[in-house]
Amino acid sequence: MKNWLYGLLAIASVSFVRAQTTPAASYVRENYQKFEYKIPMRDGTKLHTNVYVPKDASPTNKYPFMMQRTCYSVAPYGPDTYPNAVGPSGTLMRDKYIFVYQDVRGRWASEGTWTNMTPTVTDQQPATASKKKGKAPARQSAMAVDESSDTYDTVEWLLKNVPNNNGRAGQWGISYPGFYTIAGAVGAHPALKASSPQAPVSDFFFDDFHHNGAFIQAYLFTFPVFGVQHPQPTTEAWYNNQLISTKSKDGFQWQYDLGPLKNADKYYKDNFFWQETVEHPNYDEFWQKRSIIPHLKNIKHALMTVGGWFDAEDLYGPLTIYKNVEKNNPGTYNTLVMGPFGHGRWSRETGHTLHSNVYFGDSIATFYQRNIEAKFFNHFLKGPGDGKTGLPEAYLFNTGRNEWKTFDKWPAASAQTVQFSLTSDGQLTQQAGNGGKFSEFISDPLKPVPYTEDNTTTQGFTPFNYMSEDQRFASRRPDVLTFQTDVLTDDLTLGGEIMAKLKVSTTGTDADWVVKLIDVYPPDEPNHPYMPNKNITLGNYQQMVRSEAMRGRFRNSFEKPEPFKSGEVTDVNFRLQDVLHTFKKGHRVMIQVQSTWFPLIDRNPQKYVDNIFKANAEDFQKATHRVYDNSVIEVQVLK
């Protein structure tokens, strides 16, 4: 388990960082010269930075900077050691930039103290470019440092100390580096002209470690990476002694046998991030000040936010960041790209683009890299930079038709809001329910609904394939409610936002609610030629298109949870993430509702306790849940 996790971290820190259309291993060495610097920040902390300069750079052939700041290591270290690739893609690597990689504070070879989702400084004036070159923006005092100030200071140092640059800088990053990218776009240096946060983390209470307050137990193995300090700069993995070795090939069973979450303390007693997570079960100041969303104002340079429709880690981040930048920064060049990818999978070509058993086409990552990403950066960093890129406001992939679509606004102005009722006879219908009837099921946290059929995947670093996985294994369980339309006589395209507006009751005093939007294939659907699992048939396949969990105690407030009153009909409203998917003629639309989703999310005891992280085994109890006929799923339909 330890070696496997370390290998996956290497993928996160190198492959996702250095997108490949695989070149010869010698390409970087032959075309770039590597330099290593310890760049001082305004408080004296020095950050390790690798810089790769094109060998043909000269006073008459200058290049822009392209920077990534990361907590996952800028390896390889050493001035004469070179990676196989640099930059977001092979296309941009060959176009040539001055590529910059930096270890953030307290990580790897950089000085300082590490903290997760560094809070953005808010007690200063809004960012303005100083009239005196080299002076920090007005929002930052000498010692008030955050990721914005570190990005600013790094750009300023690079402009002064790396010759043959053209005075422009761009940045990109995937996942956690995506957070550093969007944080660096706040209070930005005037030379920063283009930023592309990709699968960016934005708020750990809604991204990655939680979904609407429900803890993502599938992330349990990641805490050594994020919750262990190292006393001085290092190039070695300092957290290895906290990695959990399960000695089990059945990840579901290991997670189940762990019991209540309080039992994880035996592994993570000295892990500061685990202890912070345990002590802050609600959306209090600890989490709020780590959210980048409230700070997305006064952004003047170009942004291109990128995500994957099947990103099991960070789907909330790109959609939420794009919408808030759009709302708060009128006139700023701001575009959204969403492809048929899992987490960061647009960064390297796989040929046939598959997710779980679903095939979306060929060379889609290459199309994105060449026709979208490269066009964006080349325009703003090498070209006129006037915003006339030829790219649309939103470049989105329709996952039902398997084609890219463009929009001048997202959600689209033409989208019509439609409500589907969940009726007690199992129908999903546009006719309103009266609320006098209900569907019910017994939810037992000791016999939870799995989130995937593949039990081996539930002990890994993070979840992946479940986002488009066949849901027949779940729909056949008595503790999963299913509602579906008749066979569609015309194509139905859902494009935009989704809201679950449930009317529920429970015999317990707490409950989680999971809603899944599913595309049910016709019984005679043929298999495609690239099926990764030859034992699966696509006839009657139940492809999950979108899903989300809601911890019921937070239905009225994420800061102030409250129990349910046993037997009382209660509103539970929550948003699923956006979708662009055509349900084809001959298919059906299905909604599944359940209350356990293990071990993707932790088990709710269904008896209200103040802190589920500290619940005891005896707190877990069965409960009967009801979903009433006037519950609706609200979607946006495109004609």
N, C-alpha and C positions, 0 to 999 in steps of 0.2 A: 504493500500500500504506500509506504513512504517513497519508494523509488518512482512509483506511478504518479504520485502527486507532484513530486519534484519535476518529473518530465513534463507534466501538463503545465506547470508554472513556466517552464522554459518555453513552451509553445506560446503561452500568454505574453511573455516578455520579449520574444523574438519574432515568431512567425506572424502574430497579429500586428506587431509593431512594424515589421519589415515585410510588407506585402510582396508576394512573389509572383512573377511570371518567370519561372526559374531560369536565371542566366547561368553562364559558366561561373564556377566558384571564384575564379580569378578576376572577374569583371571589376569589382570594387577596388581591389588592389591596383589594377592596371589603370583605372581612370580617376581615382580619388587619392588624396593624401590625407592621412588621419592625424589629428592633433588631440591631445587631452589637456583639459584646463580645470583648474579649481576656481570657479567664478565667485567673487565675493558679493554677497547681498548687503543691503544697507545696514543690517545689524551685525555685520562681520562674519556671518556664517558662510562657509564656502561650499558650493555645490559642484560635484564632479560632472564634467561635461565632455562628451566626445564630439568632435567636429570633423566632418568629412568634406574636404574642399576639392572641387574638380581640378585636375592637374593642369587644365588649359585656362584656368582663371588668370586674368591679367588686368592691368589698368584699362585696357580697351575691350576686355571680355569679362564683364562682371556678372555675378550671379546673386540671386536673392537667397535669403535664409529660409530653410524649411525645418521647423523644430518640433520635437516631441519631448514632453516632460513625463516621467514615468516613475511609479513606485516598484516596478517589476524588473529593474536592472537594465543598464545600457550595455551589458556584455556584448562582445568580448572586451575585456580590459587589457590595457597595455598598448603602447603607441604603435607596435608593429603587428598587432593582431587585428584581422579584418573580418567582418561578417560576410555572409554570402550575398547579401543584398542590403540596400539602404533605401529609405523613403517609403511612402505609402504604396508604391507599385513599381513594377519593372519599367512601366512607361515613363513615370516621372524620374526614376533613377537614370534612365537614358537621356531624358530631356536635360538633366543636370541642374542641380541646386547645391547650395552649401547646406548639407544635412547636419542637424544638431540634435543630439540626444543627451538628456540630463536626468540624473538621479535626483528626485525631490528630497526635501529636507528629511533627515533621519533615516534615509534608505540607502542601503548598499554603500557606495563609496562617497556619499555626501555627508557633511556634518549636519548637526542639528538634532532636534527631537521630533519623532514621527507622531502624527495624529491622523486619524481617519477623517476624510472629508473636511480638510482644514476650514474652520469657520472664516467667512469673509469679513474683513474689517468694515464696520458700519459707523464708527464714531468720527469719521472724517468727512470733509466736503466731497461732493461728487468729483469724479476724475476729470481733470483738465490737463492738456498738454502744457508743460512749462515753457515759458518763453526763453528760459536759459537752458541751453543744451546740456543734458546730463543731469539735470535736477529732477528729482522724483515728482510725480504728479501730486497735486494739492491734497488728494484724499489720503495720502500716506504720510504719517509722521516718521521720524527717523527709526523708531523701534516698532512701529505697528506693521507687522509683516503678515502676509497671507500669500496665496498662490498668485493673486494678481500682481502684488508687488514683486514677488520673485520672478515672474515672467517679465515684467517691465525691466527689472534690473538686469536680467540676462540679455534681453534684446539690446539694451543700452551698451552693455559691455561688449557684445558681439560686434555692434556697429563700429566701435572704437578700436577693437583689437584684432579683428579678423579682416585682413585686407581683401581687396577686389570684390567687395559686396556692392550691390546696386542700391542699397539703402532701404530695401523692402524686406519684410519678414512675413512668413506664414507659419501656421502651426496645425497639427492634427494629432489625433490620438483615439484609440479604440478602448472602450470599457473604462477602467479607472483612469488611464491616460486621457480618455474623452472628458472626464471631469476636469482634469488639469487644463485641458484645452478651453473649455467654456469658462472656467474660472479665470484663466489668463486673458480672456476676451473682455472681462470687466475691468474698467479703468486702464484700458490698453495703452501701450506705448504708441505714439503717432506713426511709427514705422511699421507697426503690425497692420497689414492690409487684408489678410484673409485667414479665417479660422474654420476648421472643419472638425467639430466634436462628433465622434462616431461611436454609436452605442454608448453615449455618455451616461455615467452615473450622475444622478441629480439630487437624490434624497434617499437615504438608506432606510427610511420608514415606508417607502413605496417602491423602491428599486432593490434588486439584489437581496438584501437580508430580510426584508419584510414585503408583504403585499397587503396594503390596507391594514397594517398592523399585525397580520398573521406572520409568525416567524417562519422563514424558509429553512426548515430543518435539513433539507438536502445540502445546505451550505455548511453544515456542522464541521466538516473536515477542513474548511478554509481558515478557521480562526488562528492557527499558528502563523499564517502568512501575514495577518493583519493585526495581531494582538501581542506581538513580542518586540520589545525594544532591543537594539544592540548598542553597546556603550561607545563605540567609535566606528568610523568608517570601515567597511569591509567589502570584500568581493566574494565572500563565502555565504552560503545560506545558513544564517544564524539561528533559524527557528526549527531546525531539523529535530531537535530533541523533544519538541512538542507534537510532532506529527503522530496521529493515531494509527497504530497498526492493528487492523481488525482481525486478521487471520481468518477471514470469512469471505467466501465467494458469493454469499447471499446478502446483499446490502440491505434489502427490506428487513430480513430477519434480525440483522445486527441492530438496525435502528429501532426495531420494535422491542428487542430484548433490553435495550438501554433503559426503557421505562420512561418515567417523567423526565422532563428536561433538567431538573435539578441534579440528576445523576451525571450529567456531563461535567459537573464540577470536579469530578475525580480526575478528569483529563486536563481541565483548563482552570484550575484554582489560581494559577499565577498568570493567566492570560488576561491582560488588561482590557482588551476589546470585548471578550466574552463577559467579563464582570460588568463592564459598562452596559452591555446589552441586557443583562439580567436585571440590573438595577434601574433600568429605564424602559419599562414595558409599554409606556404610553408615549404619545407624541409631545414630550415636554421640551424644555429649552435645550436640553442636550442634543436632541435630534433636530429641532427647528433651526438652531444656529449653524448646523452643518448642511442645510439645504442651500443650493446655489440659486434656486428658482426666484426668491424675492429680490435678488441682486441683478437681474437681467435687464438693466436700464442703462441708458446713455451709451449704448453700443453703436459705434459709428462705422466700423469696418465691415467687410463682407463676411457672412456666415453661410456655411452649407452643413446642415445637420444630417447625419446619415444613420439609418437603422435597418434592422431586418424584421420582417413580419413574424418570423419564427424565432426571435431572440428570447430565450428563456431567462436571460439574466437582466437585460436592460432594454425593455420595450417602452416602459413608462418614460424613461429619460429623454430619448430623442423627440418623441411626440410632444412632451410637456415643454421642453426647452424651445422647440420651434414655435409653438403657439404663444409662449410668453414673450419671446423676443419679438414676434410679429405684433403682439398687442402693445408692448411697451416702447417700441422703437420705430415709429412710423418713418418711412423713407430709407431705412437701412436695408441694404441688399441682404435678403434672408430667404434661403431656399431649403426645401426638405427633400430627401431622397430615401425611399423605403423599398427594399428589394426582397426577393423570396429566399432570404438567408436566415441561418442561425447566427449566433453571436460572433460578429467579426468575420463571417465567412466570405464577405465580399472582398477581403484583402488578399485572397489567393485563389487562383483558378483551379477548379476540380474537373473541368470538362463537362460531364453530365451534372446538372444542378439538381440535387435531391435533398429532401428533408424527410426523415423517416422513410416511408415507402412512396412518397409523392414526388413525381418528376415534373420539373418546371421548364426544362429547356437546356440548351448547351451554351457554354462560354458566357454566362450572364455576368460573372465577376469581371471578365475581360471587357465586356461592353461598358460596364460601370466605370472601370478604371480609365479606359481610353476616351470615352465619349462624355463622361460627366465629371469625374474627379479631376483628370488632367486638364480639361477645358477650364474648369473653375480656377485652379491654382495658376495655370499659365496666364490666364487673362489678368488676374489681379496682381501677380508678382512679376510677370515679364511683359505683359501686354499693356493696353491703354488703361485698364483698371477703372473704366467708366461705368461698369455694371452691365454693359451690353454684351453679355456672354453668349447669348443664343440659347441659354438654358431656361426652362420654365420655373415658375414659383415652386411647383411640386412635381417631382419625377417619381411616380409610384408604380409598383408592379401589381397588376391584377392577378391574384393567386388562383383564381378560378379559370380565367381565360389564358393565363400564361403569356402575358404581354405587358410591356411598359405603357403607361398612360401618363399624359401630362395635364396639369391643372394650373390655372392662374390664381387659385386660391384653395386653401385646404382648412377645413372641409369645403367641398365645392359649393358654390353659391346655388347651384341647381338642385342640390340634395333635398329630398322631401322626407320629413320625419314620419315614420310609420310605427305603429304599436302592434305587437303580437301578444295575444293573451295566452296564458298557460292554463288550460282547462282541465277539469278533473277526469275527463275521458281520454286524456293523453294527446289532445289536439293542440297544435300551435296555429292559432287562427287570428285574423284581423278583426273578428267580431268580439266586442267587449264582453268580458265575463261579469257576472253579477255579484261575485263575492260570497254567495250563499253556499257554495260548494268548495271542496278542497281535495287535494291529493296529500297523502301522508306516508311517512316511512319511519322506521325505527333506526336511529343513529346510535351506533355503539362504538365508542372510541377504542374499545378493546378488540374490535374487529373492523378496522378502518378500511375504507376504499383505497386501493393503491392508485397512484397517479400514472403508473406505467405497468405494462406487462413484463418488462425486462427487469427482473429483480437485481441483476448484477449491476445495473447502472446507478442504483440508489446509494452506492457507497462512494461515488466519484466526487470530483471537485465541484462541479455544478451540473444541474440537469440540462438536457439538450433536446432529444428527439420527441419528447412528449408533446411538444407544441403542435405537431401535425399528426400525432399517432392515432391509429385506429382505436376507437372507443367502444367497440363491441363488448370487450371484456367488462366494461363498467356498466353499460346500458342493460346488461342481463342480470345485474344484482338487484335485490329487493330494496336496498338502501340508496338507490339512485333513481330519481324521477326522470322520465323521458316524455317530451312533448314534441310532436313533429307535424309538419304540414302534409297535405296530400301531395302526390307527385306533381311537380311543377309542370305546367303546360307552356310556360315561356321562361326565358332566362330572367333571373332576379339578381341584380347587382347591388350589394350592400357596400356603400362607400362613405365613410365618415365615422362618427362617434356612436357608441353603444351604451345604453343605460339599462341596468336591471332595476326594476321598481317592484320589489316583492312585498306581498302581504303575507306574513307568516305568523305562526305561533309555535310554542314549544312547551313541553311539560317540564323542561329544565329551566335554568336561569341564565344560561349562556349558550351560544351556538355559533358556529361558522357557517357561511353560505357560499357555495361554489357554483358558479354558472358557467356552462360551456356551450359555445355556438359550434354546431357540427354540420358538415356537408355529408349527407347520406347518398352514396353512389347507387345507381340502379343495379339490380341483381345480375345483369348480363355485362357489366363493365369489364372490358378486357384488361389483363395485366399489361403494363408497358415493358419494353425490352430490358430495362435496367433495374428491375426489382432487386433490392439488396437482400430481401428475405423471400426466398422462393416458396416458402410455406404459406405466405399470405396471399389471399385472393382479393382483388379489388371489387369484386361483386359484393354489393351491400356494405362496402367499406364505410366506416364512420370517421371521416377525417375531421379532426379538431381544427377549427379555423381561428377561434379566439376563446380565451378562458380567463377567469379571474376569481380570486377569493376575497371574502369580506369577513373580518372578525366582527361578529355581531355586536359585541360590547361597545364598538366604536361607531355604531350606526348614527348617533347624533353628534358625537364629538370625538376626535382622535386624542384630544388632551384629557377629556374627562369621561372615562368609560362608565357604563352603567349596566346593571343586570336586566334581563328580560323578566317580566311578570308572567309566571307560569300560566299558560292557557290564554293569554291576552293577544289579540291580533295586533301585530306591530309592523310598521313600515321599515323595510331595510332597502335602502337605495344606494347603489354604487355604480361606478363607471367601469366598464371593460375598456381595454385600449382599442384604438381605431382599427378599421379593417377596410380593405379594398378587395372584394371577392365576389365573383359571379357564380351563383348557384345555377347550374345549367338546367335547361329543359330536361325532364326525366329524372332529376335529382329531387331530394327533399331537404328541407331545413329542419334541423333538430336542435332542441335545447335540452340539456341535462342539468339537473339540480341535485346537489348532494351536500353533505356537511363534513365529510372527512376526505382528505386528499393526501395520503401518507406515503412516504415521508417527505413529500414536497413541502407541505406545511406541517407544523407540529399539531398534535392532537389537542383539541379544546376539551377540557374536562366535562363541559356541559353543565357543570355546577359552577356558579360564579365564585371565583377567588380573586383576590386583589392583584395577584401577580402569577400568571400561568407558568412562568419560569421557575417558580417555587412551589408549584402544586405537588401534592402528595399522591401516591398511587390510589388511595381510597377516595380521592376527590373525583375520579373519573367514573361517569355513570351513563347508562343508557337514557335516551330521551326520545319521545315521539314528536316529530316535527311535521307541521302542516304548511302547505303552500296553497293559498286561496286563489279561486278562479279569476279574481280581479288583479292578479299579479301580471305585469307586462314586461316585455323586453322591447325597449324603444331603440329603433335603428334608423339610419339614414339611407335612403334608396336613391340610386342614380338611374336616370332613364337613358 
